[in-house]
Amino acid sequence: MRIGLMVGSDRDRTRRDRLDGVITDGTAAEALGFSSFWFPQVPGYLDAMTALALLGASTTTIELGTAVVPIQTRHPMILAQQALTTNAACGGRFTLGLGLSHDWIINGQLGIPYQRPVRGFRDHLEVLTAAFDGPGQVDVDNDSFRVHSPVDVSDLSPPVLLAALGPTMLRIAGERTDGTILWMADERAIAEHVAPRITAAAHVAGRPAPRVVAGVPVAVCAPGDVDAAQRYASELLGHAHFSPNYVALLEHGDAADVGDTMAAGDESCVLNRLRAYRDAGVTDLAARIVPLGDDPASRRRSRERTAEFLASVVSEF
């Protein structure tokens, strides 16, 4: 299992410092020996692919990925152009994580219909895959798109991961992409629901074994602070009940909210939880460090302690 870092919107930084902060975090992750660095497309925050393209110029070895970009907000040809450009800026180290997002974001915030999202995803992915097969002419006619357009950006296309939570999306991910990138999936959900379905689909399609990238909150702290850390993680990272897709995923495991998927406690407790994720079938763990403390200075120390510990165990996996 490879270990990388996942970051999110950072409210401790001022707006003018946030983009530089992502670049600082990414270069630090590479220097510490992490295999990957994942950045989400958060509503109203920094654009993920733009930020990673800039980070690509400041790094040389670390994989850089989105976790994830919602497909409804970009035409697949425009998404392909941006992803190919970002991959070129990253020297071929970019991975495109895609997802369906949630009704309360796509419809509630943006006013875009959220009907039949899986069918729309299939149509979107058909165009995107054709564009990634280029350079050349892209000709796709399906229920959602009529595309007859050239693409001439790069000879090197990025891997694609889907935020696949349900059976149909896991089958699509296994049959047509390089794997899945998860959030709010605990060990049992991965071992009994995610890994078997996506692996079987990839096998039937004649594809290589898929990647299972799991986003997991992590905090090294005193054993007596674990419950508070889990509650804080659920508040900070978004309760599951806001998104029915996550509620359905949680039903396959033992976790009731995102905090329950967290690796928290002293170093031995965190290490044991990471091993459990590995044994469940996770190929890549994207650690979302949750800094604990009542002020920016204490949260910074907490973040550094957790990052240094994770870096110290990278070679074990």
Long-range contacts (C-beta under 8 A, 24 or more apart in sequence): 1-274, 1-277, 1-278, 1-282, 1-283, 1-284, 1-285, 1-317, 2-35, 2-36, 2-283, 2-284, 2-285, 2-317, 3-34, 3-35, 3-274, 3-284, 3-285, 3-287, 3-310, 3-313, 3-314, 3-317, 4-29, 4-34, 4-35, 4-36, 4-37, 4-38, 4-62, 4-63, 4-284, 4-285, 4-286, 4-287, 5-29, 5-34, 5-36, 5-37, 5-38, 5-286, 5-287, 5-288, 5-289, 5-307, 5-310, 6-37, 6-38, 6-39, 6-40, 6-67, 6-215, 6-286, 6-287, 6-288, 7-37, 7-38, 7-39, 7-288, 7-289, 8-40, 8-42, 8-237, 8-288, 9-42, 9-45, 9-46, 12-296, 12-299, 12-300, 18-45, 18-46, 19-46, 19-51, 19-54, 22-46, 22-51, 22-55, 23-51, 23-54, 23-55, 23-58, 26-52, 26-55, 26-58, 26-59, 26-62, 26-64, 27-55, 27-58, 27-59, 28-307, 29-62, 30-59, 30-60, 30-61, 30-62, 32-307, 32-308, 32-311, 33-311, 33-314, 33-315, 34-62, 34-310, 34-311, 34-314, 35-62, 35-63, 35-284, 35-314, 36-62, 36-63, 36-64, 36-65, 36-95, 36-284, 36-286, 37-62, 37-63, 37-64, 37-65, 38-65, 38-66, 38-67, 38-97, 38-181, 38-213, 38-215, 38-286, 39-64, 39-65, 39-66, 39-67, 40-66, 40-67, 40-68, 41-66, 41-68, 41-69, 41-70, 43-105, 43-109, 49-82, 49-83, 49-86, 50-86, 52-86, 52-90, 52-94, 53-85, 53-86, 53-89, 53-90, 54-89, 55-90, 56-86, 56-89, 56-90, 56-91, 56-93, 56-94, 57-89, 59-90, 59-93, 60-91, 61-93, 62-93, 63-93, 63-94, 63-95, 64-90, 64-93, 64-94, 64-95, 65-94, 65-95, 65-96, 65-97, 65-161, 65-181, 65-213, 66-95, 66-96, 66-97, 66-98, 67-97, 67-163, 67-181, 67-183, 67-213, 67-215, 67-286, 68-97, 68-98, 68-99, 68-161, 68-163, 68-181, 69-96, 69-97, 69-98, 69-99, 70-98, 70-99, 70-100, 70-101, 70-105, 70-106, 71-98, 71-99, 71-100, 71-120, 71-121, 71-124, 71-125, 72-100, 72-101, 72-106, 72-110, 72-112, 72-114, 72-117, 72-120, 73-101, 73-106, 73-110, 73-112, 75-145, 76-124, 76-125, 76-127, 76-128, 76-131, 76-145, 76-147, 77-127, 77-131, 77-138, 77-147, 77-149, 77-151, 79-128, 80-127, 80-128, 80-131, 80-132, 80-151, 80-153, 81-131, 81-151, 81-153, 83-132, 83-157, 83-158, 84-131, 84-132, 84-151, 84-153, 84-154, 84-156, 84-157, 84-158, 85-153, 85-154, 86-158, 87-154, 87-156, 87-157, 87-158, 88-153, 88-154, 88-156, 92-156, 92-158, 94-158, 95-158, 95-159, 95-160, 95-161, 95-178, 96-158, 96-159, 96-160, 96-161, 97-160, 97-161, 97-162, 97-163, 97-181, 97-213, 98-125, 98-160, 98-161, 98-162, 98-163, 99-162, 99-163, 99-181, 100-163, 100-169, 100-245, 102-242, 102-243, 102-244, 102-245, 103-244, 104-242, 104-243, 118-168, 118-169, 118-172, 119-143, 119-144, 120-144, 121-169, 121-172, 122-172, 125-160, 125-172, 125-176, 125-177, 128-160, 129-160, 129-176, 132-157, 132-158, 132-160, 133-157, 159-211, 161-211, 161-213, 164-194, 164-198, 165-245, 165-246, 165-248, 165-249, 166-245, 166-248, 166-249, 167-197, 170-194, 170-197, 170-198, 170-201, 171-197, 171-198, 171-201, 172-201, 173-198, 173-201, 173-210, 174-198, 174-199, 174-200, 174-201, 174-202, 174-203, 174-204, 174-205, 174-207, 174-210, 175-201, 175-202, 175-204, 175-205, 175-207, 176-205, 177-210, 178-208, 178-210, 178-211, 179-210, 179-211, 179-212, 179-213, 179-283, 180-210, 180-211, 180-212, 180-213, 181-213, 181-214, 181-215, 181-286, 182-212, 182-213, 182-214, 182-215, 183-215, 183-246, 183-258, 184-240, 184-246, 184-249, 184-250, 184-255, 184-257, 184-258, 184-261, 185-214, 185-249, 185-252, 185-253, 185-261, 186-250, 186-253, 186-254, 186-255, 186-260, 186-261, 187-253, 187-254, 187-276, 187-277, 187-279, 187-280, 188-252, 188-253, 188-254, 188-280, 189-249, 189-250, 189-252, 189-253, 189-255, 190-214, 190-253, 190-277, 190-280, 190-281, 190-282, 191-279, 191-280, 191-281, 192-252, 192-253, 193-249, 193-252, 193-253, 194-252, 194-281, 195-280, 195-281, 199-281, 211-283, 211-284, 212-281, 212-282, 212-283, 212-284, 213-282, 213-283, 213-284, 213-285, 213-286, 214-277, 214-282, 214-284, 214-285, 214-286, 215-286, 215-288, 216-261, 216-262, 216-263, 216-273, 216-274, 216-277, 216-285, 216-286, 216-287, 216-288, 217-258, 217-259, 217-261, 217-262, 217-263, 217-264, 217-287, 217-288, 217-289, 217-290, 218-262, 218-263, 218-264, 218-270, 218-274, 218-287, 218-288, 218-289, 218-290, 218-306, 218-310, 219-262, 219-263, 219-264, 219-270, 219-289, 219-290, 219-291, 219-292, 219-302, 219-306, 220-264, 220-265, 220-266, 220-267, 220-270, 220-302, 220-305, 220-306, 220-309, 221-264, 221-265, 221-266, 221-292, 221-302, 222-265, 222-266, 223-265, 223-266, 223-269, 225-264, 225-292, 226-264, 226-265, 226-269, 228-292, 229-259, 229-262, 229-264, 229-290, 229-292, 230-259, 230-260, 230-262, 230-264, 231-259, 232-259, 232-290, 232-292, 233-258, 233-259, 233-262, 233-264, 233-290, 234-258, 234-259, 236-290, 237-288, 237-290, 262-290, 263-287, 264-290, 267-309, 270-306, 270-309, 271-313, 271-316, 274-313, 274-317, 278-317, 285-317
